[in-house]
Amino acid sequence: MSKRILWSIEVTNHLNKRLEEYIKLDSFKTKSEFVRTAVRDRLSKELKEFKEIKNESL
């Protein structure tokens, strides 16, 4: 496994509480796991859209 980098992200109290409530309902074990998954999914989506736009412009 690669070395991990610690992100320090400020969020509103409201967002923090909503995430804590969601984690209780879903299979995510921690806030960190949720954020890593969300970032991974978003990057995958953005890269796919970028490639589609780039291919259309060729």
N, C-alpha and C positions, 0 to 999 in steps of 0.2 A: 504494500500500500504506500502511496506517496505521502510525503510530509504534509500535514494539514496547516492551513493558515487560519487564524482566528479573526472572524469578522465581528466588529462591534457596531451593531445597528440600532439606532434609536427608533422607537416606535411609540405611538400614542398609547395611553392606558387602555383606551377603548379597543384598539386593535389587538393588544396583548391579551385582554380578557376574551375577546372573540376567538382568538387562536387557541387559548387554553380550553375554552368550551368545546371547540371543534376537535381537538386532540382527544378529549374524553370520549367523543362519539365515534371517532375513526380509529384506524389501526396504527396511526403514527404514535411512536413512543415518546418523542420529544419535540420541542419547538425546532431545534436544530435539524432534526430529520425532516420535518415539514418544509423548512426553508430550503434545505439542500435539494429536496425533490422538486419544489416549486421552481427554483432557479434552473435546475437541470431541464425540466420540462419546457420552461420558457425559452431557454437558449436553443433547445432542439427545434421548437416551433419557429423562432426567429430565423434560425439558419436555413430552415426549409423554405420559408417565405423569401428570404434573401436570394437563395439559389433560383427560385422560380422567377423572380423579378429580373435577375441577371440573365437568365436564359431567354426571357421574353424580349429583352433589349438587344439581343444578338441578331 
